[in-house]
Amino acid sequence: MDLEFFLVDDPDLAQHKFTREGLVRAESHLLDRHQDKRSAFSDVHLTITMRYVYFIGETFRRATEGRWVALPPDPPQRGPASAIDAEFTPAFYVPQDYLGVALTRRTGKEITFVYDIAVRKHEEWVASGRKPSTGR
């Protein structure tokens, strides 16, 4: 993913690997490439879209000390969703959903809105002594 994505699919992101600025640019590029999430997740674009999903998720993972997990299909017709599980919250960060919301709302700020909250909550958790989440 690293090599092809950053060299071929979106070279602009190579200078902003897994950073907030990278998320800003990725969302902008996705809005330029697709009119809606149906286009992004169509068979013809699915491979590159999933590379963006990975980029978004890996950026969240690194910022929150999370880990990749696979969530059960919901609804069952859909495959499992890749998500980021961070110790400080009972919620999961689901990059595929953030990409879909970004393409639906088209504000250019949807992904970083969630990211900024995640980073703030992670910082608060670290400052509080990394107390275990009671949600799970």
Disulfide bonds with the S-S distance in Angstrom:
none
